Structure formats: C-alpha cells, structure tokens
C-alpha cells in the first residue's frame, strides 16, 4: 500500500500515514479502526489531541502485530521541562497501550517560552531513544534557526521534522534546512486543510489524469519525498487517499503545482517563531 523512507538513524517510516488531528476522542477508535482495516499502518497522534487512548484501543482491537504498525505521538506544549518529557512520554505509552513508540516529536519549539530553552527539551526527547522505549526522535514545526541551534548545542540531529507543507505553502526554507541535515520532512496539512482542493490548476491535472484533486496533491508530496498523513472520517475517502502509488505526475504537472506557492500568506497554521500556546 505504501512506500517507506529511510531515516538518518537507520530506521524507516511509511511514507503514507493516517492523521488524527481534531478527531474527537469519542470518534477516534472507530475512525482509526476503519483506517487500519483499509490498510493504513502509520498512525499519527499527539498528547495535545487528547485521543491517544482511543488510538490505542483501535490498535489493540485490530489484532495487528505491533511490528506491523508505526505509531507517532508528540510532546504537549506544557511538558517541555526534561522531567515532564520523561513523565508524560511514559503516560503516552500507557494511554496507547504499548511499551515502545516508533516516533516521538517535540510538537512546537516555543522559542518565546521556557526562557527560550528548547535545547534541554530536545536532549530529553533524544535521551528516550537511549532508554529503549522510543525508536526515533524528531521535532515538529522547527524553523531553520531552531534546527541549527539544537544540532549545534547537542550534536544530535533529529530524524524527522513535521512541518506545514502544501501547494499553497511549500515551506521551502524549513524544508530545505531539514533536508540539508538529512532530516526527513513530514507534511502536516498536506491538502492545505482543504483549501487547495478547489484550485483550478489542481482540478485540471486531476481531470487529465483521471484522479481526484486530493490524489493529485498527495502524489505531488510523494514524488517530492514528503511523508504525508491525511485524515478523513469517510472510508471511501480513506481508500481514495491511499491510491496514490499507481500513477506518476509529469515534470510539467509537478512544476505547475510548485507554481501555486503563495509564500508566507499561504501559511494556514501558526508561525513557529511566535507561537506560544500553552494548554
């Protein structure tokens, strides 16, 4: 169903996953169970989403072997102090019902909080790998200067940077900085939170290729090497989003989608240099 991407720590990650952002806890188990039935084996959640336990129940009910699943969670913004990193990581494992997590990310750098110290947070997250309960450590929403600082001060390079990426906001500065360090890019909001689906350029390519606009956009990500994890509550849409490995976009189509970049005004989420939300 999916390709995998090799990471700089010697592990690999499925290039297609299933996202659970804004999936209500009361609906999460049923929705994730459907995704697993469809064939998704990479599930992305977060402490902030409040649905880890329900993801865990879906995983347990699936009966799938643990080593066939790739599970990601992220550190909540209120848990950046090293002691809180370790404590709440253990709580995430308990909620998910697993003894090992495949990927754990610092959700946001929060450079204006915690006296500007996100380096000790990164040290604590990276240390979880050495302790054995985490396979891969990474970050999310880290800008080039954030990456340079944690790498420069710790010598430890994240394996993944999960950032907002879609045709209206390719986020090339953060993406290029990540790739320059050998860090894989995960694209959150890969469909621009739906905003890109009605674009005329996307519609034209979809009509010409006999694919849906969502499939065209997700295929653009795949051919760029991004990891993507679209979400949907519809089984039919889940199945549609997964059918992106049996066709290719031409160089001309790729260039046309590249040309949709709106720069900073295309950003749909918060600016990581100023985002300071605490739960």
C-alpha positions in Angstrom: 0.0 0.0 0.0 2.8 2.4 0.7 6.5 3.1 0.2 8.9 3.7 3.1 11.5 6.3 3.6 14.9 5.6 5.3 15.7 7.9 8.2 19.1 9.2 9.3 19.0 6.9 12.4 18.9 3.7 10.3 15.2 3.1 10.7 12.4 3.7 8.2 9.0 5.3 8.1 6.0 4.6 5.9 5.5 7.5 3.5 1.8 7.4 3.9 0.1 7.6 7.3 -3.2 8.5 8.8 -3.7 11.7 10.8 -5.9 12.2 13.9 -5.7 15.9 14.5 -9.1 17.3 15.5 -10.6 13.8 15.5 -12.9 13.9 18.6 -11.9 11.3 21.2 -15.4 9.7 21.1 -15.0 9.1 17.4 -11.3 8.2 17.3 -11.4 4.5 17.9 -14.0 3.8 15.2 -12.2 6.1 12.7 -8.7 4.7 13.3 -10.1 1.1 13.3 -11.5 1.8 9.8 -8.2 3.2 8.7 -6.4 0.1 9.9 -9.0 -2.1 8.1 -8.4 -0.1 4.9 -4.7 -0.8 5.2 -3.0 2.2 6.9 -0.2 1.1 9.1 1.2 4.5 10.2 -0.9 6.4 12.7 -0.1 10.0 13.8 -1.4 11.4 17.1 -0.2 13.8 19.9 -0.6 14.4 23.5 -2.3 17.7 22.6 -5.0 15.9 20.5 -6.4 14.2 23.6 -7.1 10.9 21.7 -4.1 8.7 22.4 -6.1 6.3 24.5 -8.7 5.9 21.7 -5.9 5.3 19.1 -4.5 2.7 21.5 -7.9 0.9 21.8 -8.2 0.8 18.0 -4.7 -0.6 17.7 -5.4 -3.3 20.3 -8.8 -4.2 18.8 -7.2 -4.6 15.3 -5.2 -7.6 16.4 -2.4 -6.5 14.1 1.2 -7.4 15.2 2.9 -4.5 16.9 5.8 -4.6 14.5 3.5 -4.0 11.5 2.4 -0.6 12.9 4.2 2.7 13.0 2.9 4.9 15.9 3.8 8.6 16.3 2.9 10.9 19.2 4.1 14.4 20.1 5.0 16.3 23.3 2.4 18.7 24.5 3.5 22.4 24.9 3.1 22.3 28.6 5.5 19.4 29.0 8.8 20.9 27.8 10.8 20.6 31.0 13.0 17.5 30.9 11.3 15.8 33.8 8.0 16.4 32.2 9.2 15.0 28.9 10.0 11.7 30.6 6.9 11.5 32.7 4.4 12.4 30.0 6.1 10.1 27.5 5.5 7.2 29.8 1.9 8.4 30.2 1.6 8.4 26.4 2.9 4.8 26.2 0.3 3.8 28.8 -2.6 5.6 27.0 -1.6 4.0 23.7 -1.2 0.6 25.4 2.3 0.0 24.0 5.7 -0.4 25.5 7.5 1.3 22.6 6.8 4.3 20.4 8.1 4.4 16.9 8.4 8.2 16.7 8.1 11.0 19.3 8.3 14.7 18.4 8.6 18.0 20.1 5.3 19.4 18.9 6.4 23.1 18.8 9.7 24.8 19.6 8.0 27.6 21.6 11.1 29.9 21.4 9.5 32.7 23.4 8.6 30.4 26.4 10.7 28.4 28.9 13.3 31.2 28.8 13.9 30.3 25.2 15.2 26.8 26.1 14.1 24.2 23.8 17.5 22.6 23.7 17.1 20.8 27.0 13.7 19.6 25.8 15.4 18.1 22.7 18.1 16.5 24.8 15.4 14.8 26.9 13.4 13.6 23.9 16.6 12.3 22.2 17.5 10.6 25.5 14.4 8.5 25.3 15.9 6.5 22.4 18.9 5.5 24.6 16.5 4.4 27.3 14.9 1.9 24.8 11.2 2.9 24.8 11.5 5.1 21.8 12.8 4.1 18.4 13.1 7.5 16.7 13.3 11.1 18.0 12.2 14.1 16.0 10.8 17.6 16.0 7.8 19.4 14.6 7.4 23.0 13.4 11.1 23.7 13.7 12.4 26.5 11.6 16.0 26.5 10.3 17.3 28.5 13.2 15.7 26.1 15.7 17.3 23.1 13.9 20.7 24.8 13.8 20.6 25.6 17.5 19.6 22.1 18.8 22.1 20.4 16.5 24.8 22.9 17.2 24.4 22.6 21.0 23.8 18.9 21.3 25.3 17.3 18.3 22.2 15.2 17.9 20.3 15.5 14.6 16.5 14.8 14.6 15.4 12.1 12.2 12.1 13.9 11.3 10.8 17.5 11.1 7.0 17.6 10.8 6.1 21.0 9.3 3.2 22.6 7.5 3.6 21.8 3.8 1.1 22.0 0.9 1.0 23.6 -2.6 0.0 27.0 -1.3 2.7 26.9 1.4 5.6 24.5 0.3 7.6 25.9 3.3 10.7 25.5 1.3 13.0 27.4 3.7 12.2 24.9 6.6 12.1 22.0 4.2 15.5 22.7 2.6 17.1 23.3 6.0 15.7 19.9 7.2 16.9 18.1 4.1 20.3 19.7 4.4 20.8 18.0 7.7 19.4 14.6 6.4 16.2 15.2 8.3 13.0 13.7 6.7 10.1 16.1 6.1 6.6 15.1 7.3 4.0 17.4 5.8 1.1 18.2 8.1 -2.0 19.7 6.5 -0.9 18.2 3.2 -4.1 19.3 1.5 -3.9 22.8 2.9 -6.8 21.9 5.3 -9.0 21.6 2.2 -8.1 25.0 0.7 -6.1 23.6 -2.2 -8.7 21.1 -3.3 -10.7 23.5 -5.4 -7.7 25.1 -7.1 -8.1 25.3 -10.9 -4.6 24.0 -11.6 -5.1 21.0 -9.4 -8.6 20.4 -11.0 -7.1 20.5 -14.5 -4.4 17.9 -13.6 -7.0 15.8 -11.8 -9.2 15.8 -14.9 -6.4 15.0 -17.3 -5.0 12.1 -15.1 -8.4 10.7 -14.1 -7.6 11.2 -10.4 -9.2 13.2 -7.7 -7.8 16.6 -6.6 -6.7 15.0 -3.3 -4.9 12.2 -5.0 -3.0 14.7 -7.2 -1.9 16.8 -4.3 -0.9 13.7 -2.2 1.0 12.3 -5.2 2.9 15.7 -5.5 4.0 15.2 -1.9 5.0 11.6 -2.5 7.1 12.5 -5.5 8.9 15.3 -3.6 9.8 12.7 -0.9 7.5 14.1 1.8 5.8 11.8 4.4 2.1 12.5 4.5 -0.8 11.6 6.8 -4.1 12.8 5.5 -7.2 12.3 7.7 -10.8 11.5 6.9 -13.8 10.0 8.7 -15.0 8.5 5.4 -13.9 5.0 4.5 -14.3 5.8 0.8 -12.1 8.9 1.2 -9.5 6.9 3.2 -9.4 4.4 0.3 -9.1 7.2 -2.2 -6.2 8.9 -0.4 -4.3 5.6 -0.3 -4.5 5.0 -4.0 -1.6 7.3 -4.8 1.2 4.8 -5.6 0.0 3.6 -9.0 0.5 6.7 -11.1 3.0 9.5 -11.6 2.7 13.2 -12.2 4.7 14.5 -15.1 7.5 17.0 -14.6 5.2 19.6 -16.1 2.5 18.8 -13.6 4.9 18.9 -10.7 6.2 22.3 -11.9 2.6 23.6 -12.2 1.8 22.6 -8.7 5.1 24.1 -7.5 4.0 27.3 -9.0 1.0 27.6 -6.7 3.3 28.8 -3.8 1.8 31.8 -2.2 4.7 32.4 0.1 4.0 33.4 3.8 0.4 34.3 3.0 -0.2 30.7 2.1 0.5 29.6 5.7 -2.6 28.2 7.3 -1.2 27.4 10.8 0.7 29.4 13.4 4.1 30.9 12.8 6.5 28.7 14.8 8.7 31.7 15.6 6.0 33.3 17.6 3.6 30.5 18.6 3.3 30.4 22.3 0.2 28.4 23.2 0.2 26.6 26.5 -2.7 24.2 27.4 
